[in-house]
Amino acid sequence: LLNVTQWNSSILCYYNCRGQRKVLPIKLIVYRKPPVLEPVPALAVGQRHDLACVVAEAAPLRKVTVRLRRGGALLHRRSFEGQGQDEPGTVRVTHGLRAERGHHG
């Protein structure tokens, strides 16, 4: 599929089973990468900072999971499984951290 513009679409799949033609509707959810990823600025060593991630116009929100990492270490994880809405929405996840020497990425 090319140039799908509706994020919450359905398509019809046709197939033959034992000589009978059958049709099955399939729900298609389209994802795209965010247009801009803002880098984390340099942080002062020893001071507390709030790391924040904003995911704009994500849908459906119940499928969104945000993971905040420092290198390979998972700092914070938040899912929005309880969100029942199908319309796009914006989520913000924050995590407090203290920058230390040797922290990169």
Buried (B, 14 or more C-beta within 10 A) or exposed (E): EEEEEEBEEEEEEEEEEEEEEEEEEEEEEEEEEEEEEEEEEEBEEEEEBEBEBEBEEBBBBBEBEBEBEBEEEEEBEBEBEEBEEEEEBEBEBEBEBEBEEEEEE
